[in-house]
Amino acid sequence: MQVITTECQTVEVKLTGNRKAVLLLLQQQQRPLSAYEIIDLLRPQIGRIIHPMLVYRCLDFLLEQHLVVKLVSVNKFMVLPEGATEPGQCLICERCQAVTFSQSSNPLQQQRRKIAASGFKLNQQPVEFHGICQACQKDDNK
């Protein structure tokens, strides 16, 4: 958590208690969560009702800081892998909901660079692929 706090301080933004709670929860869960799942998981920790807009504001901040990624196709949020500055490609298992991030160089990243060179500013947006992960495929073969 110290690395994230330090990064936020260098760009002069504040990781408030609420933002930190949302980020820590996403780090602990290691799976995509919807805003309402975040609310349900935080409620016992905080001991009070949490307004959805508060969670969405925290998530917006974390997205702007490139600390989390929004998986648009499932409307959930997840922490970026350590060392990643952009989500790259997200491989989403349709059975177990596991998400794997792929940072390999490919034509999609080359296209992003071309778009950026043209002066068009892309929002942080992963490319999402849906399928069945290797572990679920092995379960099918048993």
Secondary structure, 3 states (H helix, E strand, C coil): CHHHHHHHHHCCCCCCHHHHHHHHHHHHHCCCECHHHHHHHHHHHHCCCCCHHHHHHHHHHHHHCCCEEEEHHHCEEEECCCCCCCCCEEEEECCCCCEEEECCCCHHHHHHHHHHHCCCCCCCCCEEEEECCHHHHHHHCC
